[in-house]
């Protein structure tokens, strides 16, 4: 297993090598903006999926809706740029909300983002699988298996370390951006040169029967799913090379510009070419087919789109562990999330994220459209809380230029809150689980915090009960026969300078009890033997009753009861399956008994 681990993950890194695992701007842009950039592959499609319910004539509304999404993007980029400089140690919406709005708003933001990053992986991989099956329809029935395989591969890649995964993932991200710009440029060239019929689309401003404000708001909310992942950079500031805040801010601006150009280009081409969404082929696939035909360039577009959608999951792998670290340091989730693995990444967070994403993919059968609404609303709740938190911060501290900063965050908060409301009003049947799992997550955080506080209080010397003095030691030694294993354990028990050693034998038959007592008297008459007949063939029950009796008497004299358990260890690990695990069962049971010390004495077999 150790050799397999080295093969898959690589050699362990020293703690001193942590600085070498920091990201420069080019690599950071690749792995932290892959989620946001990839959303152009399904964000415009989500707008059209809503408008198609009225008819293809309503597609011209995608243009003003797209402009609205770009306005929202600008507000979020400027807002999160301020968060980066205000909170240079990372944490994003969780830290901002906790420090300015209180613990529970912070936990809502943190819980939303944890779930969102799990959905990031599930949605991205599912969408990437859709792109593959669009190009190769024969693979449709294997969607779930393909998606799960990709999650496992990305998890292994991230376990190898931040720098190594970034070095590999940078190429597909930039290749996707280049392919999209080529697609948009060629598409616009065809339009400008009259190679595309103007009759494919309805002119902007054409009256459409059946259109309503509710429908337009629903389409806008759906299109806003293209903005998921914008907050990831503010969570991952510790991953940047120094000066980390400046590098993170520049990376955020570069991501915003790239996302705006790609999103607006795809929205316009989809409208002008009269693309209509369908379940068998994505909108990007249809645009590429109309622009290039099903030739080499079409498959380049589909291949890079599939790659970016799958690798967009890496944004979740970059941000989830760092957010988990902040929550774990505040003792709201298990402390294991603060532990760095062999490659200096927070491997527990990476593994948990991969496992939960696989569960989601299997539960939703890899259907992206069922996951995106949950995914998007999980982003806009923290968006709203973080911007509101920044408003409180500026009003309270009033630093230089605080009014401008306040206005930026107020606009971001207002738009984010509006989009959140739109999701609840227009997509309630799809996002109602948020109203259940968010309170449950916050309650779970609260219970974990209470546990850690209770443990700390009980372990602290200044507050815990004084230790009871130990005047002596009584050793109980369960035996199953007269063997080297028992002899070895008995010698150990005698080395403890115990006041009394009691060997305990549990026979199932009367004759067995008599035979063993005779053998014991001949072998070790100096050690007291107690036999506990068990007509119902139970070992745990009579042994625990006997230990209780001894403990009750011993505690009156401040004596400690120690149970010494003999156990032989086979030479090969698989050989354990050939033996009953009585010693293991006794040890597991007794570990939960108060004031009883359990000691296992292993005897290693040589053959």
C-alpha positions in Angstrom: 0.0 0.0 0.0 2.9 2.4 0.8 4.4 1.7 -2.6 1.0 2.3 -4.4 0.6 5.6 -2.4 4.1 6.8 -3.5 3.3 5.9 -7.1 -0.1 7.8 -7.1 0.8 10.7 -4.9 4.6 11.0 -5.0 7.3 11.3 -2.4 6.5 13.2 0.9 7.6 16.8 1.0 9.3 18.5 4.0 7.4 21.2 5.9 10.2 23.6 4.9 9.2 23.1 1.2 5.8 24.8 1.8 6.9 28.0 0.2 7.6 26.2 -3.1 4.0 25.1 -3.2 2.7 28.7 -3.6 1.2 29.8 -6.9 2.2 32.5 -9.3 -0.6 34.5 -11.1 -0.6 32.4 -14.3 -1.0 29.1 -12.5 -3.5 30.6 -10.0 -5.6 32.0 -12.8 -5.7 28.5 -14.3 -6.8 26.6 -11.3 -8.9 29.2 -9.4 -10.8 30.7 -12.4 -11.4 27.4 -14.2 -14.8 27.1 -12.5 -15.9 30.7 -13.5 -14.5 30.4 -17.0 -16.1 27.0 -17.6 -19.5 28.3 -16.7 -19.7 30.0 -20.0 -20.3 26.5 -21.4 -23.6 26.2 -19.5 -24.6 29.7 -18.3 -25.9 31.0 -21.6 -27.6 27.7 -22.1 -29.5 28.1 -18.8 -30.9 31.4 -20.1 -32.2 29.8 -23.3 -33.7 26.8 -21.4 -36.0 29.2 -19.7 -36.8 31.4 -22.7 -37.6 28.3 -24.9 -40.7 27.7 -22.8 -42.2 30.8 -24.5 -40.7 30.0 -27.9 -37.6 30.7 -30.1 -38.9 34.2 -30.8 -38.1 35.1 -27.1 -34.4 34.3 -27.6 -33.6 38.0 -28.3 -34.2 38.6 -24.6 -30.9 36.7 -23.9 -29.1 39.9 -25.0 -30.4 42.3 -22.3 -30.3 39.4 -19.8 -26.7 38.8 -20.7 -25.9 42.5 -20.1 -27.5 42.3 -16.7 -25.3 39.3 -15.8 -22.2 41.3 -16.9 -23.3 44.2 -14.6 -23.6 41.8 -11.8 -20.2 40.3 -12.6 -18.6 43.8 -12.5 -20.1 44.5 -9.1 -18.9 41.2 -7.7 -15.4 41.5 -9.0 -15.0 45.0 -7.5 -16.5 43.9 -4.2 -14.3 40.8 -3.9 -11.3 42.8 -4.8 -12.0 44.9 -1.7 -12.4 41.8 0.4 -9.0 40.5 -0.7 -7.3 43.6 0.6 -9.4 43.8 3.7 -8.9 40.1 4.6 -5.5 39.2 3.2 -5.3 35.9 5.0 -8.2 34.4 3.1 -11.5 32.9 4.3 -13.7 34.9 2.0 -17.4 35.1 2.8 -17.1 33.0 6.0 -14.5 35.2 7.7 -16.1 38.5 6.5 -19.6 37.5 7.7 -18.4 36.0 11.0 -16.3 39.1 11.9 -18.9 41.7 10.8 -22.3 40.1 11.1 -21.8 37.5 13.8 -21.2 33.8 14.3 -24.4 32.5 12.7 -24.3 34.5 9.5 -20.7 33.4 9.2 -21.7 29.8 9.6 -24.5 30.2 7.0 -21.9 31.6 4.6 -19.4 28.9 5.5 -21.9 26.1 5.3 -23.2 27.4 1.9 -19.7 27.5 0.5 -18.7 24.1 1.7 -21.8 22.6 0.0 -21.2 24.8 -3.0 -17.7 23.5 -3.5 -19.0 20.0 -3.4 -21.5 21.0 -6.0 -18.8 22.7 -8.0 -17.1 19.4 -8.5 -20.3 17.5 -9.2 -21.6 20.1 -11.7 -18.3 20.7 -13.4 -17.6 17.0 -14.0 -21.3 16.3 -15.0 -21.2 19.2 -17.5 -17.9 18.0 -18.9 -19.3 14.5 -19.3 -22.2 16.1 -21.2 -19.8 17.7 -23.6 -18.1 14.4 -24.2 -21.4 12.6 -24.8 -22.6 15.4 -27.1 -19.6 14.6 -29.4 -20.0 10.8 -28.9 -23.7 10.0 -28.3 -22.9 6.3 -27.9 -21.5 7.1 -24.4 -24.8 8.6 -23.0 -25.6 5.5 -21.0 -22.2 5.6 -19.3 -22.5 9.2 -18.0 -22.3 8.4 -14.3 -19.3 6.0 -14.6 -17.4 8.5 -16.7 -18.1 11.3 -14.3 -17.1 9.3 -11.2 -13.8 8.2 -12.9 -12.9 11.9 -13.6 -13.6 12.8 -10.0 -11.2 10.1 -8.8 -8.5 11.2 -11.2 -8.8 14.9 -10.2 -8.7 13.9 -6.5 -5.5 12.0 -7.0 -4.0 14.9 -9.0 -4.8 17.3 -6.1 -3.3 15.0 -3.5 0.0 15.4 -5.4 0.1 19.0 -4.3 -1.0 22.5 -5.4 1.9 23.3 -7.6 2.0 20.0 -9.5 -1.8 20.0 -10.1 -1.6 23.7 -11.3 1.3 22.9 -13.7 -0.8 20.2 -15.3 -4.2 22.0 -15.3 -2.9 25.4 -16.6 -2.6 24.1 -20.2 -6.2 22.9 -20.7 -7.6 26.1 -19.2 -5.6 28.4 -21.4 -6.3 26.1 -24.4 -10.0 26.4 -23.7 -9.9 30.2 -23.5 -7.9 30.3 -26.8 -10.4 27.9 -28.5 -13.4 29.9 -27.3 -11.8 33.2 -28.6 -11.2 31.5 -32.0 -14.8 30.3 -32.0 -16.2 33.7 -31.2 -13.9 35.5 -33.6 -14.7 33.2 -36.5 -18.4 33.3 -35.7 -18.4 37.1 -35.6 -16.4 37.2 -38.9 -19.0 34.9 -40.6 -21.7 37.3 -39.4 -19.9 40.4 -40.5 -19.2 39.0 -43.9 -22.8 38.0 -44.5 -22.2 34.2 -44.3 -24.9 33.8 -41.7 -28.5 34.4 -42.6 -30.2 37.2 -40.6 -33.4 35.2 -40.6 -32.1 32.7 -38.1 -33.0 34.9 -35.2 -35.8 37.3 -34.1 -34.7 40.9 -34.2 -34.1 42.6 -30.8 -37.3 44.4 -29.6 -39.8 42.1 -31.4 -42.9 41.7 -29.2 -43.3 38.2 -27.9 -46.6 36.8 -26.7 -46.5 35.1 -23.3 -43.4 36.8 -22.0 -43.6 38.0 -18.4 -41.4 39.7 -15.8 -41.4 36.5 -13.8 -40.0 34.5 -16.7 -37.3 37.1 -17.4 -36.3 37.1 -13.8 -36.1 33.4 -13.9 -33.9 33.5 -17.0 -31.7 36.1 -15.4 -31.3 34.0 -12.2 -30.4 31.0 -14.4 -27.9 33.0 -16.4 -26.3 34.2 -13.1 -25.1 30.6 -12.6 -22.3 31.6 -14.9 -20.8 33.7 -12.0 -20.2 30.7 -9.7 -16.6 30.5 -8.7 -16.0 34.2 -8.6 -15.4 34.1 -4.8 -12.8 31.2 -5.0 -9.8 33.6 -5.3 -10.7 35.4 -2.1 -10.8 32.1 -0.2 -7.5 30.9 -1.6 -5.2 33.9 -0.9 -2.8 31.8 1.2 -2.0 29.8 -1.9 -0.5 32.8 -3.7 3.1 33.8 -3.8 4.0 37.1 -2.0 2.7 39.7 -2.1 -0.4 37.5 -1.9 -3.2 40.1 -1.8 -1.8 42.0 -4.8 -1.3 38.9 -6.8 -4.8 37.6 -5.9 -6.4 41.0 -6.8 -4.7 41.0 -10.2 -5.8 37.4 -10.8 -9.3 38.3 -9.9 -9.4 41.2 -12.4 -8.0 39.0 -15.1 -10.6 36.4 -14.5 -13.4 38.9 -14.6 -12.2 40.3 -18.0 -11.9 36.8 -19.5 -15.3 35.7 -18.2 -17.0 38.9 -19.5 -15.6 38.5 -23.0 -16.3 34.8 -23.3 -19.8 35.0 -21.8 -20.9 37.9 -24.0 -19.5 36.2 -27.1 -21.3 32.9 -26.5 -24.6 34.7 -25.6 -24.4 36.8 -28.8 -23.5 33.9 -31.1 -26.2 31.7 -29.6 -28.8 34.4 -30.3 -27.6 35.4 -33.8 -27.3 31.8 -35.0 -30.8 30.9 -33.6 -29.4 28.1 -31.4 -32.1 26.2 -29.5 -31.1 24.1 -26.5 -31.9 20.3 -26.5 -31.1 17.4 -24.3 -28.8 15.7 -26.7 -26.4 18.5 -27.7 -25.0 21.5 -25.7 -25.4 25.0 -27.0 -21.6 25.4 -27.4 -21.5 22.2 -29.5 -24.3 23.6 -31.8 -22.4 26.9 -32.2 -19.2 25.1 -33.0 -21.0 22.9 -35.5 -22.7 25.9 -37.2 -19.4 27.8 -37.3 -16.9 25.1 -38.3 -19.0 22.0 -39.2 -18.2 18.6 -37.7 -14.5 18.9 -38.6 -11.2 19.0 -36.7 -11.9 22.4 -35.2 -15.3 21.3 -33.9 -13.7 18.4 -32.0 -11.0 20.8 -30.6 -13.8 23.0 -29.3 -15.7 20.1 -27.8 -12.5 18.5 -26.4 -11.3 21.7 -24.7 -14.8 22.4 -23.4 -15.1 19.0 -21.9 -11.6 19.4 -20.4 -12.3 22.8 -18.8 -15.7 21.7 -17.5 -14.1 18.6 -15.8 -11.0 20.5 -14.6 -13.2 23.4 -13.3 -13.8 21.0 -10.4 -10.3 21.9 -9.4 -11.5 25.3 -8.1 -13.5 23.4 -5.5 -10.4 21.3 -4.6 -8.4 24.5 -4.2 -10.9 26.5 -2.1 -12.8 23.8 -0.1 -9.8 22.6 1.9 -8.8 26.2 2.8 -12.3 27.1 3.9 -12.4 23.9 5.9 -9.2 24.9 7.6 -10.7 28.2 8.7 -13.8 26.4 10.1 -11.7 23.7 11.8 -9.5 26.3 13.4 -12.6 27.9 14.9 -13.6 24.3 16.0 -16.8 24.2 13.9 -15.8 21.1 11.9 -13.3 18.2 12.8 -9.7 19.3 13.5 -8.5 16.7 11.0 -9.1 19.3 8.2 -6.2 21.3 9.5 -3.7 18.5 9.0 -1.4 18.7 5.9 -0.7 15.5 4.0 2.5 14.1 2.5 2.5 16.7 -0.3 1.7 19.6 2.0 -1.9 19.9 0.8 -4.9 19.5 3.2 -5.4 16.0 2.0 -8.4 15.2 4.4 -10.4 18.0 2.8 -9.4 16.9 -0.7 -10.5 13.3 0.0 -13.8 14.2 1.7 -14.6 16.6 -1.1 -14.0 13.9 -3.7 -16.2 11.3 -1.9 -19.1 13.6 -1.3 -19.0 14.8 -5.0 -19.2 11.1 -6.1 -22.2 10.6 -3.9 -23.9 13.6 -5.5 -23.2 12.5 -9.0 -24.6 9.0 -8.3 -27.7 10.4 -6.5 -28.5 12.8 -9.4 -27.5 10.4 -12.1 -25.0 12.9 -13.5 -27.8 15.3 -14.6 -26.3 18.8 -14.6 -29.5 20.7 -14.9 -30.8 19.3 -11.6 -27.6 20.4 -9.8 -27.1 23.9 -11.2 -29.9 25.7 -9.3 -28.8 24.3 -6.0 -25.2 25.2 -7.0 -26.0 28.8 -7.9 -28.1 29.6 -4.9 -25.4 28.2 -2.7 -23.1 30.9 -4.1 -25.4 33.9 -4.0 -26.2 33.5 -0.3 -22.5 33.9 0.7 -22.2 36.7 -2.0 -25.0 38.6 -0.2 -23.7 38.0 3.3 -20.1 38.9 2.4 -21.1 42.2 0.8 -23.3 43.1 3.7 -20.5 42.3 6.1 -18.2 44.7 4.2 -20.9 47.4 4.4 -20.9 47.0 8.2 -17.1 47.0 8.3 -16.8 50.3 6.3 -19.5 52.0 8.4 -17.8 50.9 11.7 -14.2 51.7 10.7 -14.6 54.6 8.3 -11.1 54.2 6.6 -9.9 56.6 3.9 -12.2 56.5 0.8 -14.7 54.4 2.7 -17.8 56.0 1.0 -16.7 54.7 -2.4 -16.0 51.3 -1.0 -19.3 51.3 0.8 -21.2 52.1 -2.5 -19.4 49.3 -4.3 -20.3 46.7 -1.7 -23.8 48.1 -1.3 -24.4 47.6 -5.0 -23.0 44.1 -4.8 -25.1 43.2 -1.8 -28.3 44.6 -3.4 -27.8 42.7 -6.7 -26.7 39.5 -4.9 -29.7 39.7 -2.6 -32.1 40.3 -5.5 -30.7 37.3 -7.4 -31.0 35.1 -4.3 -34.7 36.1 -4.0 -35.2 35.4 -7.7 -33.9 31.9 -7.2 -36.3 31.3 -4.3 -39.2 32.8 -6.2 -38.6 31.3 -9.6 -36.9 28.0 -8.9 -38.3 27.0 -5.5 -39.2 23.4 -6.5 -35.6 22.8 -7.3 -33.8 24.7 -4.5 -36.1 24.0 -1.5 -33.5 21.5 0.0 -31.4 24.6 0.8 -33.9 25.6 3.5 -33.4 22.2 5.1 -29.7 21.4 4.7 -28.4 24.9 5.7 -30.1 24.9 9.2 -28.9 21.3 9.6 -25.3 22.3 8.7 -25.4 25.3 11.1 -26.8 23.0 13.8 -24.0 20.5 13.2 -21.4 23.2 13.4 -22.9 24.3 16.7 -22.9 20.8 18.1 -19.2 20.2 17.1 -18.2 23.5 18.7 -20.0 22.5 21.9 -18.2 19.2 21.9 -14.8 20.8 21.5 -15.6 23.3 24.3 -16.7 20.5 26.6 -13.6 18.4 25.9 -11.3 21.5 26.5 -13.1 22.2 29.8 -12.7 18.7 31.0 -9.0 18.4 30.0 -7.9 21.8 31.3 -6.0 21.4 34.7 -7.5 24.6 36.1 -11.1 23.4 35.6 -11.2 19.6 35.5 -11.8 17.4 38.5 -8.7 16.6 40.6 -7.2 13.2 39.7 -8.0 10.4 42.2 -4.8 9.0 43.8 -4.0 5.4 42.9 -2.9 3.3 45.9 -2.4 0.0 44.1 -3.2 -2.0 41.0 -5.3 -5.1 40.3 -4.6 -6.9 37.0 -7.3 -9.0 35.4 -5.9 -11.4 32.7 -8.5 -13.1 30.4 -7.1 -16.5 29.3 -8.3 -19.0 26.7 -5.7 -21.7 27.4 -2.2 -22.4 28.6 0.0 -21.1 25.8 3.1 -19.0 25.1 0.7 -16.1 24.4 -0.7 -16.4 28.0 2.7 -16.9 29.5 4.1 -13.8 27.7 1.1 -11.7 29.0 1.4 -13.1 32.5 5.1 -12.2 32.7 4.2 -8.6 31.6 1.4 -8.4 34.2 3.9 -9.5 36.9 6.3 -6.8 35.8 3.7 -4.1 36.6 4.2 -4.7 40.3 0.5 -5.4 40.7 -0.9 -6.0 44.1 -3.0 -8.8 42.7 -3.2 -10.7 39.4 -6.4 -12.6 38.6 -6.5 -14.9 35.6 -10.0 -15.3 34.3 -11.2 -18.3 32.3 -14.7 -18.6 30.8 -15.7 -22.3 30.1 -18.8 -23.2 28.2 -19.0 -26.7 29.7 -18.6 -28.0 33.3 -16.0 -30.7 32.3 -14.0 -28.0 30.5 -13.9 -25.9 33.7 -12.7 -28.8 35.8 -9.9 -29.8 33.3 -8.6 -26.3 33.0 -8.5 -25.7 36.8 -6.4 -28.9 37.2 -4.0 -27.8 34.5 -3.6 -24.3 35.9 -2.8 -25.6 39.4 0.0 -27.6 38.0 1.3 -24.8 35.8 1.0 -21.6 37.8 -0.4 -22.3 41.3 1.0 -18.9 42.4 -1.5 -17.0 40.2 -5.1 -16.9 41.3 -7.5 -18.3 38.7 -11.2 -17.4 38.5 -13.5 -19.5 36.2 -16.8 -17.9 35.0 -19.0 -20.6 33.5 -21.0 -19.3 30.5 -23.8 -21.8 29.6 -25.0 -19.3 26.8 -21.5 -19.2 25.3 -21.0 -15.5 25.8 -17.5 -14.2 26.7 -18.2 -10.5 27.0 -21.1 -10.6 29.4 -19.6 -12.7 32.3 -16.2 -11.0 31.9 -17.8 -7.5 32.1 -19.8 -8.5 35.2 -16.7 -9.8 36.9 -14.7 -6.6 36.0 -17.6 -4.5 37.4 -17.5 -6.5 40.7 -13.7 -6.2 41.0 -13.8 -2.5 40.1 -16.4 -1.7 42.7 -14.4 -3.3 45.5 -11.1 -1.8 44.2 -12.4 1.7 43.9 -13.2 1.7 47.6 -9.5 1.4 48.4 -8.4 3.7 45.5 -7.0 0.7 43.6 -6.8 0.8 39.7 -8.2 -2.1 37.7 -6.1 -3.0 34.6 -7.3 -5.6 32.1 -4.3 -7.2 30.3 -5.4 -8.8 27.0 -3.2 -11.5 25.4 -3.2 -11.4 21.6 -1.1 -13.3 19.0 -0.3 -11.6 15.7 0.0 -13.9 12.6 3.1 -13.4 10.4 0.9 -12.5 7.4 -2.0 -10.0 7.8 -4.4 -12.0 5.7 -4.0 -14.9 8.2 -6.0 -12.8 10.8 -9.1 -13.9 8.8 -8.4 -17.5 9.9 -8.7 -16.7 13.6 -11.6 -15.4 15.8 -11.1 -11.9 17.0 -12.1 -12.4 20.6 -9.3 -10.2 22.0 -10.3 -7.4 19.6 -13.9 -7.6 20.7 -13.0 -7.5 24.4 -10.7 -4.6 23.9 -13.3 -2.6 21.9 -15.9 -3.2 24.5 -13.8 -2.3 27.5 -12.4 0.9 26.0 -15.8 2.5 26.6 -15.9 1.3 30.3 -15.1 4.1 32.7 -12.0 3.9 34.9 -10.8 0.6 33.5 -7.3 0.5 31.8 -7.0 -1.8 28.9 -3.6 -3.1 27.8 -3.0 -5.4 24.9 0.1 -7.6 25.0 1.0 -8.8 21.4 2.8 -12.0 20.7 4.2 -12.1 17.2 4.2 -15.5 15.5 7.4 -16.2 13.5 6.0 -18.8 11.0 
